[in-house]
Amino acid sequence: MATPDTRNWFERLRERARGQIARWSALLDPGSTEAGASGGTAAEAERLALAFARFITGETGGFALRRVMAAARPEAFWAALEAFTDNIAGEEWRVVSRELLPLDEVESECRRLRHPSAWTRALAARHLGLLNARGMRASLREAMRRGPSLATFTAALALARMRDREALDWLLDHPDATALRSRQQLVALLKRFGRGGVSILREAISGWTVQSPIHLAAVEVVGVWEDHESLPALGRMLRAGDLEARVAAARALGGIGGRSALPALVAALDDQAWQVRAQAARALGRMPDPNSIAPLGACVRDVAWWVRRNAAYAIALHGAAGRVTLEAIARQRNDVFASEMAAEVLQLIEWERESPGGLSRVA
């Protein structure tokens, strides 16, 4: 009989496994129905989920787990494994991986990394990324370098979860390989390499002319990780980079914060591009400083709506002194747009007193 801990694990995994089966069935056979997809394969995936739950709670050992998994159909095995590994990390992930890596299905999936079909290679990379398959990193790197874009990206995600610095170096040195990916996808990919990859990202943004999507994503990630050693490179980029690089640098400086970032951001309020001015104003709201209020107040009169909006909300985050500035702007009548924007933010400040938290969410 399953223990309460095992039952809790099982319930969490069962629904995730069902979702994986339905989604994969639709991809592999568009004519399949959800009812058909939830038949034998889904039932088997639930059984495998229970085996994972029993293993992780100590009810059974590695031999029993391998025996159950070795007898499973591949589609059920991978669906259950994906549902399971989404819920574990660290030592638990390493322990489970160690038990599953010797399975024939896992070794077969490694061989599929060299399959002629790009889709097959991509799916194999996705599957192997569910395990801490450090011994397969060379094969995953080969699949990443071979491409095309889908295979490159899925192999990179697998290597990122394993914190493979060689893969990170290659991605930054070959920006064209990920040029078709969105900024959000690339930010998520680079974050997956963890804080240990920040030094590589810092070197990349310092030594390259930042234009490609992955380099712009690297700028954002050093901000996410609050890497203060990147401040000099970001300051130079904010002054002299291309438009997108300047916007990304302003956003990253806002993420890092600190007084050393203030001069570059205040100077960026005079940038010729409204996108940069708007992002600099927003960043200054994240690091309130009395010396920022006056230049932000001037930006409330900017010709661009987003600059006025971000500057007014940033001033509101400067406490009582910011409120006084907004009240003065709201009273003046020579710039109706600035007056209306200041009045809007002052109204929100009043609502903030009644229901705290709203201002920080919209500023």
Secondary structure in CASP SS format (residue, H / E / C, confidence):
PFRMAT SS
TARGET T0000
AUTHOR 0000-0000-0000
METHOD secondary structure of the structure
MODEL  1
M C 1.00
A C 1.00
T C 1.00
P H 1.00
D H 1.00
T H 1.00
R H 1.00
N H 1.00
W H 1.00
F H 1.00
E H 1.00
R H 1.00
L H 1.00
R H 1.00
E H 1.00
R H 1.00
A H 1.00
R H 1.00
G H 1.00
Q H 1.00
I H 1.00
A H 1.00
R H 1.00
W H 1.00
S H 1.00
A H 1.00
L H 1.00
L H 1.00
D C 1.00
P C 1.00
G C 1.00
S C 1.00
T C 1.00
E H 1.00
A H 1.00
G H 1.00
A H 1.00
S C 1.00
G C 1.00
G H 1.00
T H 1.00
A H 1.00
A H 1.00
E H 1.00
A H 1.00
E H 1.00
R H 1.00
L H 1.00
A H 1.00
L H 1.00
A H 1.00
F H 1.00
A H 1.00
R H 1.00
F H 1.00
I H 1.00
T C 1.00
G C 1.00
E C 1.00
T C 1.00
G C 1.00
G H 1.00
F H 1.00
A H 1.00
L H 1.00
R H 1.00
R H 1.00
V H 1.00
M H 1.00
A H 1.00
A C 1.00
A C 1.00
R C 1.00
P H 1.00
E H 1.00
A H 1.00
F H 1.00
W H 1.00
A H 1.00
A H 1.00
L H 1.00
E H 1.00
A H 1.00
F H 1.00
T H 1.00
D C 1.00
N C 1.00
I C 1.00
A C 1.00
G H 1.00
E H 1.00
E H 1.00
W H 1.00
R H 1.00
V H 1.00
V H 1.00
S H 1.00
R H 1.00
E H 1.00
L H 1.00
L C 1.00
P C 1.00
L C 1.00
D H 1.00
E H 1.00
V H 1.00
E H 1.00
S H 1.00
E H 1.00
C H 1.00
R H 1.00
R H 1.00
L H 1.00
R H 1.00
H C 1.00
P C 1.00
S C 1.00
A H 1.00
W H 1.00
T H 1.00
R H 1.00
A H 1.00
L H 1.00
A H 1.00
A H 1.00
R H 1.00
H H 1.00
L H 1.00
G C 1.00
L C 1.00
L C 1.00
N C 1.00
A C 1.00
R H 1.00
G H 1.00
M H 1.00
R H 1.00
A H 1.00
S H 1.00
L H 1.00
R H 1.00
E H 1.00
A H 1.00
M H 1.00
R H 1.00
R H 1.00
G C 1.00
P C 1.00
S H 1.00
L H 1.00
A H 1.00
T H 1.00
F H 1.00
T H 1.00
A H 1.00
A H 1.00
L H 1.00
A H 1.00
L H 1.00
A H 1.00
R H 1.00
M C 1.00
R C 1.00
D C 1.00
R H 1.00
E H 1.00
A H 1.00
L H 1.00
D H 1.00
W H 1.00
L H 1.00
L H 1.00
D H 1.00
H C 1.00
P H 1.00
D H 1.00
A H 1.00
T H 1.00
A C 1.00
L C 1.00
R C 1.00
S C 1.00
R H 1.00
Q H 1.00
Q H 1.00
L H 1.00
V H 1.00
A H 1.00
L H 1.00
L H 1.00
K H 1.00
R H 1.00
F C 1.00
G C 1.00
R H 1.00
G H 1.00
G H 1.00
V H 1.00
S H 1.00
I H 1.00
L H 1.00
R H 1.00
E H 1.00
A H 1.00
I H 1.00
S H 1.00
G H 1.00
W C 1.00
T C 1.00
V C 1.00
Q C 1.00
S C 1.00
P H 1.00
I H 1.00
H H 1.00
L H 1.00
A H 1.00
A H 1.00
V H 1.00
E H 1.00
V H 1.00
V H 1.00
G H 1.00
V H 1.00
W C 1.00
E C 1.00
D C 1.00
H H 1.00
E H 1.00
S H 1.00
L H 1.00
P H 1.00
A H 1.00
L H 1.00
G H 1.00
R H 1.00
M H 1.00
L H 1.00
R H 1.00
A H 1.00
G C 1.00
D C 1.00
L H 1.00
E H 1.00
A H 1.00
R H 1.00
V H 1.00
A H 1.00
A H 1.00
A H 1.00
R H 1.00
A H 1.00
L H 1.00
G H 1.00
G H 1.00
I H 1.00
G C 1.00
G C 1.00
R H 1.00
S H 1.00
A H 1.00
L H 1.00
P H 1.00
A H 1.00
L H 1.00
V H 1.00
A H 1.00
A H 1.00
L C 1.00
D C 1.00
D C 1.00
Q C 1.00
A C 1.00
W H 1.00
Q H 1.00
V H 1.00
R H 1.00
A H 1.00
Q H 1.00
A H 1.00
A H 1.00
R H 1.00
A H 1.00
L H 1.00
G H 1.00
R C 1.00
M C 1.00
P C 1.00
D C 1.00
P H 1.00
N H 1.00
S H 1.00
I H 1.00
A H 1.00
P H 1.00
L H 1.00
G H 1.00
A H 1.00
C H 1.00
V C 1.00
R C 1.00
D C 1.00
V C 1.00
A C 1.00
W H 1.00
W H 1.00
V H 1.00
R H 1.00
R H 1.00
N H 1.00
A H 1.00
A H 1.00
Y H 1.00
A H 1.00
I H 1.00
A H 1.00
L C 1.00
H C 1.00
G H 1.00
A H 1.00
A H 1.00
G H 1.00
R H 1.00
V H 1.00
T H 1.00
L H 1.00
E H 1.00
A H 1.00
I H 1.00
A H 1.00
R H 1.00
Q C 1.00
R C 1.00
N C 1.00
D C 1.00
V H 1.00
F H 1.00
A H 1.00
S H 1.00
E H 1.00
M H 1.00
A H 1.00
A H 1.00
E H 1.00
V H 1.00
L H 1.00
Q H 1.00
L H 1.00
I H 1.00
E H 1.00
W H 1.00
E H 1.00
R H 1.00
E H 1.00
S C 1.00
P C 1.00
G C 1.00
G H 1.00
L H 1.00
S H 1.00
R H 1.00
V H 1.00
A C 1.00
END
